[in-house]
Amino acid sequence: MNDNRGLGGFITSTLAAQGYEVGVGPLTMMPVRTQLIVQYRDSWTWDFKDHMTALEITVLDARTEQQIARADYSNPASMSRHPSEVAERLVKQLFAPSTGEMK
């Protein structure tokens, strides 16, 4: 698990702010009552500073490991947004804030 840029923290804080109980760690340490697994993949480029050019967040059923939902962001480095803003937007696309249900 390598999260040098803190994206996992941005994703978990957004989920927690929406009222979800969130934990972070290796799958081998996953609590038995876990319902969903949230994974992400990010891409970066460097042009005098790091720019996130893509982020994919995938939600899996914890029991079957089948994909339930996915949200993607892609943008050229010249138009990049702050990673926390992107993570928040994608999490909100995946989960309906008022009901806690997935979209």
FIMIVO-159378 format. One record per residue: residue in three letters; x negated, y, z of N, C-alpha, C, O in turn. Coordinates in pm, whole numbers, plus 50000, padded with zeros to 5 digits. Last residue first. Example, Ala and Ser with C-alpha at 12.3 -4.5 7.8 and 13.67 -1.06 7.14 Angstrom:
SER487154977550708486334989450714487105000350787486595011450804/ALA486814943150780487704955050780486804967050780485764966850846/
END
This chain:
LYS525285052849396525965057349275525795047249165526295049249055/MET525885038349715525045040049597525885044549480527045040749466/GLU527095056650000527175045849901526295048849782525985060449752/GLY527215077250169526135067650191526175056050094525375046750105/THR529015097550136529535084450178528445074550211528715064350275/SER527515120750071528685121650160529145108150213529625107450326/PRO525375113749895525115119150028526325118950123526145117250243/ALA524905084849720525895095549735525775101049877526045093649972/PHE521765077149587522685075649699523625087549706523185099049698/LEU520345083949354520585069949386521665067949492522405058049487/GLN520135111449356520765104949240521165090649274522195085649227/LYS518725114849591520105119549586520845114049465522065112149470/VAL516275104949504516985097949611518455102049610519335093649628/LEU515625124649310515855110849270516615102949377517505095049344/ARG515355147949472516335147549363516655133149322517825129749301/GLU513235140349643514555143549698515635142549589516705136949613/ALA511155137349457511585125849537512985128349593513835119349590/VAL510955163949362511285153049271511835141049348512855135249311/GLU510185177349596511395181449524511875170249432513065167349425/SER507765165149654508865163949749510195167449684511225161349713/PRO506115172349431506555158449451507715157049549508565148349529/HIS507045201249248506435195849369506975181749394508175179449379/ARG506845196948890507505201749011506775195749132505995186349118/SER505265205948579505445197348695506105204748812505945216848829/MET504715214448326506045217548378506305210248510507465208648549/SER502255205048256502445219548254503775223848313503965235548347/ALA502585177348255501855183848365502095198748370502135204548478/PRO505925167948154504525170948126503875178648242504565185548317/ASN507855143448326507675157348287506205159548253505325153648316/SER510295122648458509145123548369509055137848320510055143648278/TYR511895101248680511515114948652510295114348561509375106448584/ASP514605078448748513315081848687513155096848671514125104148651/ALA516085053148945516105067148900514695070648855513705066348915/ARG518095024248981516795030148951517005044548905517975047548836/ALA519604996549162519625009849100518205014549074517245009749134/ILE519184969749212520534975149225520644988349151521644991149085/GLN517334940949135517454955549123518914959649128519764953949060/GLN517004915349378517524919649249517654934849248518044940949349/GLU516334903449614515304911249546515704915049404514844917749320/THR518144891749782517954885549650516794891649572516314885749475/ARG517874907150020518004892550024517654886049891516954875949887/ALA517694934149952516624928050033516694912750034515664906150049/ASP518104947349638518804940249744517734932549822516954925149763/LEU516244977049558516464962649546517314957649662517244963049772/VAL515715005749374516365000349493516694985649466517324982249366/THR513035025849262513885014249239514435009349373513715008749473/ILE511875054449112512305048749239513305037649208514285039749137/GLU509235068348944510335058848930510635053249068509735048049135/LEU507775096648811508125089648934509325080848904510315085448846/ALA505205115148643506315105648641506515099648780505565097748856/THR503305134248690503945134448559505115124648550505935125648458/MET501985155148925502755142948909503515143948777504275153348755/HIS498745167648910500135170048871500825156548860500325147448794/ASP495895181449073496735169849044498155174249011498695183349073/LYS494055206748892494665201549015495505189548975495805187648857/PHE492825208448651492385217748755493045215148889492635220848990/ASP494605185048585494295196548502494025208048598494895216348623/TRP495345151048594494575161848655494285172548551493795169548442/THR498315132048661497245136448573496535148048643497055153948737/TRP500125103048773499545116248794498525119248684497955110148624/SER502975084248855501875086648762501435101148778502245110248793/ASP504435059549077504165073249035502985073848939502105065248941/ARG507025040149191505815040049109505625054349058506545060349004/TYR508625025349478508395036249383507085034049309506165027249356/GLN511405008849637510035008849585509875020849493510845025949437/VAL513334998949899513115010249807511645010149768510755011249852/ILE515574974249978514144977249963514044988549862514604987749753/LEU518254969350212517724974250084516224976150091515664979250197/GLN518664956850459519634955050351519074958750215519374952250115/THR517244940050735517044949450624518024946350512518184934750473/ARG517274922450946518524929350913518394939550799519344946850770/VAL514624913950977515614904750923516874912050877517484908050778/PRO512054937350875513014932150974514104923650905514444926050789/MET509034929550711510374934950697511314928950801511374916650815/MET506444921750681506834926350815508264932050815508654938650911/THR506104916350416505934905150509506344908950652506574900050734/LEU506224940950292507404932350288507314920650386508334915750434/PRO504724967150491504634955950396505874947050403506494945950509/GLY506604997950546505614987850575505594976850471506354977250374/VAL509025017650707508005016750603507015005950643506625004950760/GLY512535023750746511265018550795510305017250678510725015950563/VAL515475041450833514405038850736513165033550807512805038350915/GLU518825045650830517745040750915516655035750821516895026950739/TYR520285075250687519875061250677518795057950778517945066350809/GLY520995102050679521585093550781521215078850774521775070750849/GLN519675119050517521025115250473521675105250569522775100350543/ALA517235119850635518055132050642519495129250599520415136350639/ALA516275094950554516605097050695517495109350712518405109150795/LEU515805100350280516785090150320517215092050465518405090950496/THR513805119950309515055123250241516145113250277517285117050302/SER511815105350436512415116750507513715121050442514645125250511/THR511195086150237511795081850364512425093450440513465091750502/ILE510125103250034511295094650008511965090750139513185091850152/PHE507935115150163508995123550104510275115450084511375120250112/GLY506455092050229506985100750333508095109750283509095111750352/GLY505755083049976506565074550064507195082650175508345080350212/LEU504075103849889505395102049829506305093349915507505096049925/GLY501455110249971502575111850064503965110050006504945114150068/ARG499185104849829499845117749803501115119649886501775129949873/ASN498255079549885497385090949912498075104449899497585114349953/ASP499225052749942500085064449927499285076949962499615083950057/ASN499125019649892498275031349878499145043349848499745044249741/MET499164988350000500005000050000499105012450000498415015250098/
END
